[in-house]
Amino acid sequence: MKANRAQKRYNRDILVLMVGYAAVLMSVVTYAHGHWPLRGVAGVVLALLPALPIIGVFGVMARYLIEESDEYIRSRFVQQALLATGLTLSVCTAWGFLENFGVAPHVYAYYAAILWFGAQGVVALYGCLARLIGRGEAA
């Protein structure tokens, strides 16, 4: 299937943001954290730098939903996001209780975004496999 304009823009912007995320995290922030104590305004700014591309990804996803003209593709994208959100919120809630009662270690909050992206991938893969299996039965 050929990508439409909204999909091309989405893919390009996600790629740019993820390259930026990797560059910021693996160079500037990691180096500064390893060599200087991060305190005050500079510490806050450096600590937030890796979050900005991730926040940008959520903005790109919102823009994609607005720009996507194919209702079926938009519906699938929304379904994947909702399922990933439900899975992420469920895991984070359960983990929070486990952590609160001292039976699980602390996990940094930014792992919620990583879990959400992973859940979105699992949901998308499941959807692809279900459609492939469904097509195989029809043949």
C-alpha atoms as one frame of an Amber mdcrd trajectory, in Angstrom:
protein
   0.000   0.000   0.000   1.383   3.390  -0.975   1.748   5.902   1.861  -0.341
   9.048   1.585   0.849  12.563   2.435  -0.161  12.350   6.111   1.614   9.004
   6.536   4.795  10.258   4.865   4.844  13.342   7.088   4.159  11.204  10.178
   6.984   8.773   9.347   9.448  11.581   8.583   8.635  13.503  11.758   8.809
  10.402  13.974  12.192   9.511  12.483  13.546  13.027  13.047  12.296  13.074
  16.645  13.722   9.638  17.465  17.125  10.528  15.987  17.020  13.733  18.021
  16.066  11.776  21.143  18.980   9.376  20.692  21.414  12.200  19.997  20.339
  14.230  23.021  20.262  11.274  25.381  23.471   9.608  24.250  25.573  12.724
  23.926  24.693  15.959  25.675  22.700  14.754  28.678  24.664  11.590  29.427
  27.977  13.415  29.129  26.845  16.286  31.336  25.368  13.913  33.915  28.610
  11.940  34.069  30.869  14.969  34.416  28.994  17.614  36.425  26.373  17.650
  39.144  23.080  18.624  37.536  21.532  21.209  39.813  19.384  24.278  39.484
  17.918  25.544  36.247  20.652  23.968  34.109  19.993  20.593  35.725  16.260
  20.882  35.097  16.799  21.895  31.476  19.266  19.074  30.807  17.053  16.523
  32.572  14.037  17.582  30.475  15.855  17.591  27.109  15.297  13.850  26.431
  11.601  14.240  27.260  11.005  16.864  24.579  11.309  14.553  21.541   9.021
  12.002  23.222   6.462  14.716  23.905   6.902  15.731  20.271   6.014  12.182
  19.176   2.661  12.487  20.932   2.078  15.788  19.145   2.979  14.215  15.790
   0.525  11.401  16.476  -2.240  13.900  17.235  -1.495  15.834  14.048  -1.514
  12.584  12.068  -4.995  11.750  13.342  -6.210  15.167  12.210  -4.553  14.933
   8.774  -5.315  11.285   7.931  -8.180  11.299   5.444  -8.746   7.533   5.285
 -11.352   6.760   7.952 -10.412   3.081   8.210  -6.709   3.792   8.744  -7.550
   6.529  11.262  -9.892   4.154  13.092  -7.221   1.439  13.297  -4.683   3.972
  14.576  -7.107   5.168  17.280  -7.941   1.576  18.274  -4.244   0.743  18.627
  -3.632   3.863  20.714  -6.619   3.143  22.969  -5.628  -0.475  23.516  -2.014
   0.510  24.195  -3.210   3.188  26.617  -5.458   0.758  28.468  -2.690  -1.822
  28.704  -0.161   0.767  29.887  -2.496   2.246  32.486  -3.359  -1.238  33.752
   0.285  -2.277  34.105   1.275   1.039  35.714  -1.623   0.879  38.165  -0.874
  -2.717  39.170   2.854  -1.960  39.457   2.118   1.104  41.584   0.230  -1.025
  44.094   2.950  -3.674  44.085   5.551  -0.975  44.667   3.437   0.713  47.350
   3.165  -2.527  49.333   6.889  -3.191  49.017   6.774  -6.280  46.801   8.156
  -4.642  43.658  11.076  -2.270  43.095  10.654   1.369  42.111  10.443   2.051
  38.378  11.050   5.506  36.916   7.926   7.177  35.543   9.368   7.663  32.047
   9.152   3.915  31.553   5.394   4.432  31.106   6.071   5.969  27.670   8.388
   3.097  26.761   5.726   0.620  27.872   3.087   2.491  25.854   5.175   2.419
  22.669   5.872  -1.277  23.219   2.188  -1.978  23.855   1.285  -0.121  20.685
   3.701  -2.325  18.752   2.262  -5.494  20.296  -1.298  -4.369  19.525  -0.344
  -3.532  15.924   1.432  -6.883  15.499  -1.559  -8.728  16.956  -3.867  -6.873
  14.555  -1.665  -7.782  11.582  -1.507 -11.435  12.599  -5.248 -11.585  13.207
  -5.946 -10.152   9.739  -3.471 -12.560   8.126  -4.994 -15.543   9.891  -8.483
 -14.301   9.029  -7.542 -14.032   5.347  -6.051 -17.513   5.413  -9.340 -19.008
   6.650 -11.310 -17.231   3.942  -9.133 -18.660   1.170
